[in-house]
Amino acid sequence: MMSNSTNQRIVDLSLLVGEEYPCSWPTHVPFQQKIYNYFANTGAADAPLFSHHGAYHTRWLLIDEHTGTHFDAPAHFLPPEESGLEHAGPQGNVSAEQVPLEQLIGPAVVIDVSVLLDQEVEDGQSPYIRAGHVQQAEAEFGDIEAGDIVLFRSGWDRLHYKPGPEGSAYVTDPFLHQTGPGWPALSIEAADYLLERGVSCVGIDSPSMGSAHDGAAVHIAALGQGCVFIESLANLDKLPERGATFFFAPLRLARSSGAPGRAFAMLSS
């Protein structure tokens, strides 16, 4: 968190991406970061560094579109309209670079759903965020309006986004191995309620807006109506329920189903 000359505080809402963190989906390409060119030939015999092209430092990345803090464009779960595939439609033609930045910027409405972490669920199952959770927040902090960006705060990132073996609880254990509970996830009912309110961008501090046991359904329902999801957010506990302006700046990747990027919020001091 930092301040600037306009008396605005900036809160970073992005996960740190590194090979030691659970930053990539466990069945997708793992994130890797390797040194390609170093200042000089150096390093240990079993891990040498080379200066192939001069005295500078650069690395190459192996990265999936849905690594770390990222967003899902409609094309992530909707096939192109002309494909003839199941769930195909106009939104299937909307890849990430076509989503306007205006849709990823707006007043933040932070809804605390951390109570769901205490709900008993079977291993590999996610507890659902229901419309009632949203309505309860509205009753306390005011109605959600068109253009608001709704951010669900569960605290899943603080509990489980950790380096090394501990990080398996973030996504690998509940999703891949069905050991341990899944993260709080958005129900179709709650997604429909937000869409009726005019919301077109929803974020969450867990690895997916979909559940550990049925991730596709809510994506198809909401992305199919032009909504986008921002997943794997962090530090939502540093934001008030109202009053912050949210920003997400994704990489501009051609023909992509989504993109990693930097999420942050601005608050008046």
N, C-alpha and C positions, 0 to 999 in steps of 0.2 A: 504494500500500500504506500502511495506517495502523494505529495501535493505539488501543485504547480502555481504559476503566478495568478491564475484566475480563481484561486481558492476552491479548486475542484480536487477531490481526492480520487485517485484511480485505484481500483481494486482488481487485481489479476484473478481471473476465474478459470485459469487453464492448468491442466495437469502438466507436470514435468515429464517429458518423453525421454526414455533411456532404455537401453537393452535390459537393464536389471529390473525394470518396472513392468507391470502387466498392462502395457499400453496398447497392445494389438489383440484383435479377436483371436481366440485360441485355435480356430480352424483355418485362419487366414495366414498370409505371409507375415512372418515375425519381423518386427522392427530391428534393423541393424544399422550401425553407424561405424564406419571404418576410415582410418586415416589413409588418404591417397597420396598426398604429398606433404613432406615435413620440411622444416628449415634446413636440415642437414641430415646426412646419413648417420643414424644413431640408434639407440635402443638395445635391448637384450638380444642375445643370439636367437632365441626362440620367438621373438616378437620385434623384428627389426623395423625401423622407420627409414624411408628413403626420400631423398630430395631429387625427384625425377626431373623437375622442371624449374628449379630455382628455390630461393630461400623464402618460402611462404608455406602456410599451413592451410590445407583444405581436406574435407572429408566427403565421402559419398554416402548416400542414404539408400537403404532398401525399406520402402514404406508402403503400406496399404492406405487407400483413401480414407479408411475409417480407423485411423490411429490416433490415440490420445484424444484431446478435445477436438471434436469434429462435428460436421453437420451432415444430415441425410437429406439429399434432394429427392423429389418425387421419383426420379428414375431409379432409385435404389431398390424399390420394391414393385414398381409399376412398369411392365414392358411397353415398348413403343406402340402407339395406336395401330400402326399398319402391320404389326407382327402377327396378329391373330392369336396370340397366346392368352392364357387365362389372366384376367385382371388388366389386360391391355386397355389403354385409353389415352386421351390427350395428355394427361399428366406424365405419362411414361416417356414423353418426348422432352420433358423438362430436366435437363442435366444440370449439374451444380453451377456451371459458369453462367447459366441463364437465370438463376435466382438473383433478383435485385438485392443490392446491399441494404436498401430501405427495409426489406423484409426481415433483416437480421439486426436491426437497430430499433430501439424503442423503449418506452417506459417499462421498467422491470416490476413484475408482480411476483414476489417470492412467497411460496406456499410451503409451510413446514409440514412434512409428512413423516417425520422421524418416528412418530408413534408406531408406524408400520414395522419398524425394526423389532418391536416387542411382540409382534403378532406371530403366533406359532404356525409354521407352514411345514409341509413335508420337504425333505431334502430335494433340491433341484426345482423347487416351486417358488414363485415370486408372490408376495402379497400385492394386492392391487390398490392403486390410487383410484378412488371412486368419485363420482360427481359430488357426493356429499362432502368430501374433503375440500373441494373447491368452493362449494356453497358456504361451508363453515367459515372459510377464510374471507369470503365476500361479506358475510354478515359482520365480521369483526373489522375489516379494513376497507370495505367499499367494493362496489361492483367492478368486475372486469369489463373493459371496453375494447372495441375494435382497435387494433394497433398495439395493444399491450403485448409484452412478451412474458409469458408465464414460465417461471422457473421453479421446479420442484426440488426442495431441499430435504434430503433424507439423512445426510451424514455418511452415506455409504463410502464416499471417497476417503474421509478421515479414518474410517474403520479399517478399510481394506486395500487402499492404493498404496502399497508398500513394496520396497525392493526385496528381491530374493523370494524364498519359498513362502513367506508370509503373504505375499501378494496373490497367491493362488486363490484365495477366498474372494477376490474382487470379481472374477468372471470364470476362471477355469474350473474351479471346484463345483459351483452350482450348475453351470451350463454343460461342461464337458463330462464331468464325472458324476453329476447328480449327488454330490456330497455337500451337505450344508445348505442353508436357506439361500434363496435367490434374492436379488435386490428388489426394492419397491419399483413397480412398473405401472405405466398408465393403462387403465382399462379403456375399452372402446366407448363405453358409456361416458366416461369423463372426457375423452377426446371429442366426442360428439357435442358435449356441453360447451366445451371451449370453442369449437368451430361455430356453434350457434351464436356465441358471444362476439364473433368476428376476429378471433385469435388465429394467426397464421404462422406463428413461430413459438415452439415450446421447448424448454430445456430441462435437463435433469442431471443430477450429480452421480449417476450410476452408469454402467457401461452401455446400457441400451434403454430406450424408451419402452421397448417390448419386454415381455417377461422372459425369465430363464427357460420356461417350459413351452411358451407359445409366442415367440417374438414377432412373427410375421403379421399376425392379425391386425394389431393396432397400427402398424406401419401402412398396411394396405388401406385401412379405413381412413386415416388422416392424410397421408401423403397423396392419396387418390383424390383428395379435395383441395390440393394445393398447399397444404400445410408443410412445414419443414421442422425437423427435429434437430436440436443441438444436444449431443450426448457427451458423457464423461466430463462434465463440468467439475469445478472444484471451488472450495472456499465460499460457498453460498451462505455460510453462517456469518460472513462478514458484511452481508447486505441487510438493510432493513426490509420490512415487508413491502413498503412503498417508498418512492422518492429517488431511486437510482435510475440512471439511464444505462441500458445494456447495449453492448456492441459485440458482434462477432465478425471477424475479418478472415474469411477462408482463403486458401490458395485458389487462384483462378485456373482451374484445371479443365482443359477441353474434354468434352464428352464424358465427364466423370459422374459417378453415382453419389458423390459426396466429396468432402475435402476437409483435411485438418486445418486448424487455424488458431488464432489467438482470441480468447474471450476475455472481456473486461467490462467493468462498470465504472461510471463516474458519479460521484456524490458531491453535493455542496458541503463545504467545511462548516 
